Amino acid sequence: MSLPTTLPASSRYDLVDALRGFAIMGILLLHSIEHFNYYVFPDNALQPEWMVELNGAIWTGMFFIFGSKAYGIFALLFGFTFHLQFSRRAKDGVDFGPIFLWRMLILFGFAWVNSILFPGEVLLIYALLGPILFFMRHLSNRMLLLVGCLFLAQPLELYQLAQAYWNPNYERIDMRVGEFWGLTSSYMSEGSFWSLAANSWTGFKSTFFWSLENGRIEQTAGLFTLGVFIGRQGWFETGQRLRKRWLTVLGVSSTIFAAFLLFEFNVLSSVNDQYRWALQTLSNVWKNLFQIGAMVSLFCSLHATGWFRALVKPLRSYGRMSLSNYMMQSLVGGFIFYPYGLALAEHFNTVYSLLLGFGLFVGFVTFCNLWFLKFKQGPCEMLWHYLTWLPLKRRPIATKQAA
């Protein structure tokens, strides 16, 4: 989850707020059609054939657009916001690094609460990987970019690909993902909130090891680093020069993304079974990376136009309250679909679940707009800010707000 900062209203990054809001909207819609990882759906046999086909098309389309991409945009903005916080404190002669480590510990607490509401929590991964930025905060731009590229090269997946290619007897590292997800699903099906809460650690292990198995851990660390680099370069500021830069990124990212699509459709199926799985993982992670690049660059390029800024304006307040919204959607979504709540999962197919997701989005945006009429930060953001400075006996700056 992107970190809030404390910038004056006049220096807010509207583009970043809108982009963050776009990402969390994508996460909300995906979680809605997944029933917040509670994979219980109406029987296809009881639905018209056209509805079944529509369900499948929406599922495929939503995951093509947002699956593994929305979280990636969040990771990029996480690093960018660290840059904002670090550079602002540096101007005051303060090293933000130790404070950031304390903030990650607080984030771990928020994440643990959210993991009770929603098995499949990714905030815990952010809290665990965030300290990487502490050790890179003084690196030069060149070294920062090099480290980011090393993470994004997916060294673990490259190692497994090499092992599988040269050793016919090599077996994929067993992350026990199926075992952990099976246990998590059984706890969710019991219908007791307390059973789910007591076994939140199992849900975290299933998410963490799934992420490790599918290359997300290294990619997340790489996107954190890339976000800091982009922040140092001022890419999220405004101006025609930066728009041209984003258009260049859009062209390069789109071309490489298309190349990976062609590779998966035309080449991957003919690769030797011995190492196809390793190559598939690498191809999928890199394809998603360049799709993230294309989506972010397209969004930033369009944001220079008045009509697009007006279109995405509702996303700005939604993105400003990203942590609060993320936790609220877990609370509300779990109550709607899980057996301990309304237990509507078996009554909502993909079409209805997507419509519900859009309805929740409208409700959350309305809440955000009303909240910001009186407050400068979201409720969780205010608490996070307060706890950050509590050990230093400093009062929160009420007149400043999150980026």
Helices and strands as residue ranges (DSSP letters): G 9-11, H 14-33, G 44-46, H 49-65, H 70-91, H 96-117, H 123-129, H 131-136, H 141-152, H 155-166, H 177-189, H 193-198, H 200-213, H 216-233, H 240-266, G 268-270, H 273-302, H 306-311, H 313-320, H 322-337, G 345-347, H 350-371, H 379-389, G 390-392
